[in-house]
Amino acid sequence: MKLSVNLPEKTPLHGGDVYHLARTLGLDLRELLDFSANINPLGFPPGIPGAVLEALPEIVHYPDRRCLALKEDLAAFHGLPPEEVLVGNGSTELIYLAARALRPKKALIVAPAFSEYEHALSAAGVPAAFHLTTEAQNFTLDQPPELQAADLVFLAHPASPSGALLGPDLLMEVAARIEAPGAYLLLDEAFIDFVEEASFKTNLAQFPRVLILRSFTKFFAIPGMRLGYLLGGAGLIERLAAVQEPWSVNTLAQAMGRACLRDIDYMERTRVLVRRERQRLLEGLAALPGLHPFDSTVNYLLVKINRPDFTAASLQKALLAQRIVIRDASNFRGLDERFIRVAVRSREENQRLLEALGELLR
Ligand SMILES: Cc1ncc(COP(=O)(O)O)c(C=O)c1O
């Protein structure tokens, strides 16, 4: 049965606002098919419930505020010393922490981008400038940005929301150009797990002013748990750790992180599944009249609506009537009402999206 959908006009700031949507539509959360947040379609690793049960008796203590065991596991996993890892309550906490702790005079955001960079800078009282990438560039950086006197740069790798990788030579050049005048680079690799071999982490030793941001949210499908981390030079990590709120990472999250890192088989299954289903979804979307999906390396696709009878908001609303949630991407700086973003989910779920879109657009 189709729902009648009456939603406030304002575009939600983020995808995944499913609690609010379900309440507004009078539905149970589980009735919504959410393509607006980009979460591993396999769900979380199977070892998580056991790890939680095992750690549960420990919640009578404060969490290990240094996250030592998880930090050591992360260090071993990435081939770095534990001093070069800082764990946080989701990577978003670490974005706010970096904006505060590095005390930049001015920041530069390569856009379109995750909106929390801008909010974190504003909360820290730091003015922000923007380097806008264009559609002709697939909304992906193709040369080092002008610093515009900024001493902190936010850059996503892969680009968000286009999902394209930046290329190793370009990244080296960008990092060198940013470090030369003494600026910092926060390289957001929240989605790099899908293409781990492309991570900039192997170059960290050369760049003491680069921080790499990572997240357990997307790849390990635990957005509700809040777990992320930074990789960077020991001096920089220590500086940030000194001003992080104590106990921000709870005991169960730490245990879950360790369980995630043990499951190599899950990681491989995820990469194979997402690669295969992304290609099918991309082809299915491209075959629909007036949709142009951008090629991606991760578990989401940016899509342009090339027809006058639909906007991102009207398409979103029409799909919501069928309990399908997509991300209206019009509020990304540099995009407009012609852009949506969809997650890559399971084959059956992607098929449901394609069929619903087909009905609307054909
Ligand atoms: C590019 C990017 N970076 C970082 C984050 C923050 O993720 P989390 O705080 O869940 O780790 C998001 C979330 O949507 C994102 O899209």
The ligand as an SDF file (V2000), in Angstrom:
LIG
                    3D

 16 16  0  0  0  0  0  0  0  0999 V2000
   32.5000   11.3390    4.4440 C   0  0  0  0  0  0  0  0  0  0  0  0
   32.0790   11.0740    5.8520 C   0  0  0  0  0  0  0  0  0  0  0  0
   32.9760   11.2080    6.8480 N   0  0  0  0  0  0  0  0  0  0  0  0
   32.6610   10.9840    8.1350 C   0  0  0  0  0  0  0  0  0  0  0  0
   31.3840   10.6060    8.4940 C   0  0  0  0  0  0  0  0  0  0  0  0
   31.0670   10.3900    9.9550 C   0  0  0  0  0  0  0  0  0  0  0  0
   30.8300    9.0630   10.2560 O   0  0  0  0  0  0  0  0  0  0  0  0
   30.8180    8.5230   11.7650 P   0  0  0  0  0  0  0  0  0  0  0  0
   30.7950    9.7070   12.6770 O   0  0  0  0  0  0  0  0  0  0  0  0
   29.6130    7.6880   11.8770 O   0  0  0  0  0  0  0  0  0  0  0  0
   32.0940    7.7480   11.9400 O   0  0  0  0  0  0  0  0  0  0  0  0
   30.4040   10.4790    7.5120 C   0  0  0  0  0  0  0  0  0  0  0  0
   29.0280   10.1040    7.8770 C   0  0  0  0  0  0  0  0  0  0  0  0
   28.1070   10.1620    7.1110 O   0  0  0  0  0  0  0  0  0  0  0  0
   30.7690   10.7200    6.1520 C   0  0  0  0  0  0  0  0  0  0  0  0
   29.8650   10.5980    5.1770 O   0  0  0  0  0  0  0  0  0  0  0  0
  1  2  1  0
  2  3  1  0
  2 15  2  0
  3  4  2  0
  4  5  1  0
  5  6  1  0
  5 12  2  0
  6  7  1  0
  7  8  1  0
  8  9  2  0
  8 10  1  0
  8 11  1  0
 12 13  1  0
 12 15  1  0
 13 14  2  0
 15 16  1  0
M  END
$$$$
